[in-house]
Amino acid sequence: MGKATLTRAGQPARVYWGSVVVTTQGTATRPVSPSVRALITKCYNTTRSVRLTFDDGYSSQANLNSILSTLRLYNVRAVFLPTGIWARSHPAMIQQIRAAGQRLGNHTYSHPHLNGLSNAAFHWQIANGQQANMSPRLLRPPGGAGAYSARSYYLAQAQGYRLCYWGVDTRDWAGVSATTIVNKVIRGDDRTPPARAGDTILMHMSNTQSRYALPTMIRALRAKGLPLEPLR
């Protein structure tokens, strides 16, 4: 008997009390080791620098311009992880990210939950996703599903990728305000801890509030003594 909270990106959390049978989907697999789990959570960042990441794509030109301008102004290098389907239909925006000196990672082709795919489909999603331009090359599993499974780890590794989760979820995808986004990163809340040295912060390119939160967030992180990777 006890309490369990099940969370899934983009959906309300479900809280269960007592004894509940939970049926999961996907291929059964063992978890990665604690040491590998720690690396996945930090996206293989072994420095003290906090890493800013922006998922998915589906960004307006104004949103992307603003994000890149802020990163340039504050001398910050981030990681952009668009879906392959969006990247292929917006090659000019992908080139704009590259030209700005920012990094690109892989977020699959069409954003499926990887733990529900066959091995062949898993490989196809990586091969047709946006190819990373950084080392190590990072793959962020959509929704975080399967991020800590040994199966995902080895399938990604076979194609030259390392799995990338996050330490702080801003929940910008839920439509929270810019102030809430900054507070989640700096102070934390009941869903996510505050950013610590070496953490990775999850945001999305499409969210206008993240664009507005970004300057204050960067200043506040530095005020806490937390560095960010420099652009130059």
C-alpha positions as CSV (number, residue, x, y, z in Angstrom):
1,M,0.0,0.0,0.0
2,G,1.3,3.5,-0.8
3,K,1.2,6.4,-3.2
4,A,2.5,6.5,-6.8
5,T,2.5,9.5,-9.1
6,L,2.7,8.7,-12.9
7,T,3.8,11.5,-15.2
8,R,3.9,11.9,-18.9
9,A,5.0,14.9,-21.0
10,G,2.0,16.9,-22.1
11,Q,-0.5,15.2,-19.8
12,P,-1.7,15.7,-16.2
13,A,0.0,13.7,-13.5
14,R,-2.0,10.8,-12.2
15,V,-1.8,10.0,-8.5
16,Y,-2.7,6.5,-7.2
17,W,-3.2,5.4,-3.6
18,G,-3.4,1.8,-2.4
19,S,-2.8,-1.2,-4.6
20,V,-3.1,-0.6,-8.4
21,V,-2.2,-2.8,-11.3
22,V,-0.3,-0.7,-13.9
23,T,0.0,-2.1,-17.5
24,T,2.9,-0.6,-19.4
25,Q,3.6,-0.6,-23.2
26,G,6.8,-1.4,-25.0
27,T,9.6,-3.9,-25.0
28,A,10.6,-5.2,-21.5
29,T,14.2,-4.3,-20.7
30,R,16.5,-3.8,-17.8
31,P,17.5,-0.3,-16.6
32,V,21.0,1.1,-17.2
33,S,23.5,1.2,-14.4
34,P,23.3,4.1,-11.9
35,S,26.5,5.7,-13.3
36,V,25.1,5.6,-16.9
37,R,21.8,7.0,-15.6
38,A,23.6,10.0,-14.2
39,L,25.3,10.6,-17.5
40,I,22.0,10.4,-19.4
41,T,20.4,12.8,-17.0
42,K,23.2,15.3,-17.6
43,C,23.3,14.6,-21.3
44,Y,26.9,13.5,-21.0
45,N,27.9,16.9,-19.7
46,T,30.8,16.4,-17.4
47,T,31.4,20.1,-16.7
48,R,29.8,22.5,-14.2
49,S,28.1,24.4,-17.0
50,V,24.3,24.3,-17.1
51,R,23.1,23.2,-20.6
52,L,20.1,24.9,-22.2
53,T,18.2,22.6,-24.6
54,F,15.3,23.4,-27.0
55,D,13.2,20.6,-28.4
56,D,10.9,19.8,-31.3
57,G,10.9,22.8,-33.7
58,Y,7.5,24.1,-34.9
59,S,8.9,27.5,-34.1
60,S,7.9,30.8,-35.7
61,Q,10.7,32.7,-37.3
62,A,10.2,35.5,-34.7
63,N,10.6,33.0,-31.9
64,L,13.8,31.4,-33.3
65,N,15.3,34.9,-34.1
66,S,14.6,36.0,-30.5
67,I,16.1,32.8,-28.9
68,L,19.3,33.0,-31.1
69,S,19.7,36.7,-30.5
70,T,19.5,36.2,-26.7
71,L,22.0,33.4,-26.8
72,R,24.4,35.5,-28.9
73,L,23.9,38.6,-26.6
74,Y,24.6,36.6,-23.5
75,N,27.4,34.4,-25.1
76,V,25.6,31.1,-24.5
77,R,25.8,27.9,-26.6
78,A,22.7,25.7,-26.3
79,V,21.6,22.5,-27.9
80,F,18.6,22.4,-30.4
81,L,16.9,19.1,-30.8
82,P,14.3,19.4,-33.6
83,T,12.3,16.5,-35.0
84,G,13.6,15.3,-38.4
85,I,10.2,15.9,-40.0
86,W,10.3,19.5,-39.0
87,A,14.0,20.0,-39.8
88,R,13.4,18.7,-43.4
89,S,10.6,21.1,-44.0
90,H,12.5,24.1,-42.5
91,P,16.1,23.8,-43.8
92,A,16.7,27.5,-43.6
93,M,15.9,27.6,-39.9
94,I,18.3,24.6,-39.3
95,Q,21.0,26.5,-41.3
96,Q,20.3,29.6,-39.2
97,I,20.9,27.6,-36.0
98,R,24.1,26.2,-37.4
99,A,25.3,29.6,-38.6
100,A,24.7,31.0,-35.1
101,G,27.2,28.6,-33.7
102,Q,24.6,26.5,-31.8
103,R,24.6,22.8,-31.5
104,L,22.1,20.3,-33.0
105,G,21.0,17.0,-31.6
106,N,18.6,14.3,-32.7
107,H,15.0,14.1,-31.5
108,T,13.9,11.3,-33.9
109,Y,12.1,11.8,-37.1
110,S,8.4,11.9,-36.0
111,H,8.5,12.0,-32.2
112,P,7.3,8.5,-31.2
113,H,7.9,6.9,-27.8
114,L,10.9,4.8,-28.6
115,N,10.2,2.0,-26.1
116,G,7.1,1.1,-28.1
117,L,9.1,0.6,-31.3
118,S,10.7,-2.5,-32.9
119,N,14.5,-2.4,-33.2
120,A,14.3,-1.7,-36.9
121,A,11.8,1.2,-36.4
122,F,14.0,2.6,-33.6
123,H,17.0,2.7,-35.9
124,W,14.9,4.3,-38.7
125,Q,13.8,7.1,-36.4
126,I,17.4,7.9,-35.5
127,A,18.7,7.6,-39.1
128,N,16.0,9.9,-40.4
129,G,16.1,12.4,-37.5
130,Q,18.2,15.6,-37.5
131,Q,21.8,14.5,-37.4
132,A,23.8,15.9,-34.5
133,N,26.8,18.2,-35.1
134,M,28.3,17.8,-31.6
135,S,30.4,15.3,-29.6
136,P,29.1,13.2,-28.1
137,R,26.1,13.1,-30.5
138,L,23.0,13.4,-28.4
139,L,19.6,11.7,-28.9
140,R,16.7,12.9,-26.8
141,P,13.9,10.3,-26.6
142,P,10.6,12.0,-27.1
143,G,8.8,12.4,-23.9
144,G,11.8,10.9,-22.1
145,A,10.3,7.5,-22.8
146,G,12.9,4.7,-22.5
147,A,15.6,7.2,-21.7
148,Y,17.0,5.0,-18.9
149,S,16.5,1.6,-20.5
150,A,19.5,-0.6,-21.5
151,R,17.7,-1.4,-24.8
152,S,17.5,2.3,-25.8
153,Y,21.1,2.9,-24.6
154,Y,22.6,0.1,-26.8
155,L,20.4,0.8,-29.9
156,A,21.3,4.5,-29.8
157,Q,25.0,3.6,-29.2
158,A,25.0,1.4,-32.2
159,Q,24.3,4.4,-34.3
160,G,26.8,6.6,-32.6
161,Y,24.5,8.4,-30.2
162,R,24.2,8.9,-26.5
163,L,20.9,9.3,-24.7
164,C,20.0,12.8,-23.3
165,Y,17.3,13.3,-20.7
166,W,17.1,16.5,-18.5
167,G,17.6,17.7,-14.9
168,V,15.0,20.5,-15.0
169,D,11.7,20.4,-16.9
170,T,10.5,23.9,-17.3
171,R,7.1,22.5,-18.4
172,D,6.9,25.3,-21.0
173,W,4.9,22.8,-23.1
174,A,2.1,23.1,-20.6
175,G,1.7,26.8,-21.3
176,V,3.1,28.2,-18.1
177,S,4.2,31.8,-17.9
178,A,7.7,33.2,-18.4
179,T,7.9,34.0,-14.6
180,T,6.9,30.4,-13.8
181,I,9.6,29.0,-16.1
182,V,12.3,31.1,-14.5
183,N,11.1,30.2,-11.0
184,K,11.2,26.5,-11.9
185,V,14.8,26.7,-13.1
186,I,16.1,28.9,-10.2
187,R,14.0,27.8,-7.2
188,G,12.4,24.5,-8.3
189,D,9.0,23.3,-7.3
190,D,7.1,20.1,-6.4
191,R,7.7,18.7,-9.9
192,T,11.3,19.5,-10.6
193,P,14.4,20.5,-8.6
194,P,16.2,23.8,-9.2
195,A,19.1,23.8,-11.6
196,R,22.4,22.7,-10.2
197,A,25.9,22.6,-11.7
198,G,26.1,20.4,-14.8
199,D,22.3,20.2,-15.2
200,T,20.4,20.2,-18.4
201,I,17.3,22.4,-18.8
202,L,14.4,21.3,-21.0
203,M,12.6,23.9,-23.1
204,H,10.9,24.0,-26.5
205,M,11.6,26.1,-29.6
206,S,7.9,26.7,-30.2
207,N,7.1,28.2,-26.8
208,T,6.9,32.0,-26.8
209,Q,7.1,32.1,-23.0
210,S,10.5,30.4,-23.0
211,R,11.7,33.1,-25.4
212,Y,10.6,35.7,-23.0
213,A,12.0,33.9,-19.9
214,L,15.4,33.3,-21.5
215,P,17.3,36.6,-20.6
216,T,16.1,36.6,-17.0
217,M,16.9,32.9,-16.7
218,I,20.5,33.3,-17.9
219,R,21.1,36.3,-15.6
220,A,19.6,34.4,-12.6
221,L,21.7,31.3,-13.3
222,R,24.9,33.3,-13.4
223,A,23.9,35.2,-10.3
224,K,23.7,31.8,-8.5
225,G,27.2,31.1,-9.6
226,L,26.1,28.6,-12.3
227,P,28.1,29.0,-15.5
228,L,26.7,28.3,-19.0
229,E,28.7,27.0,-21.9
230,P,30.1,30.0,-23.8
231,L,29.4,30.5,-27.5
232,R,32.8,32.0,-28.1
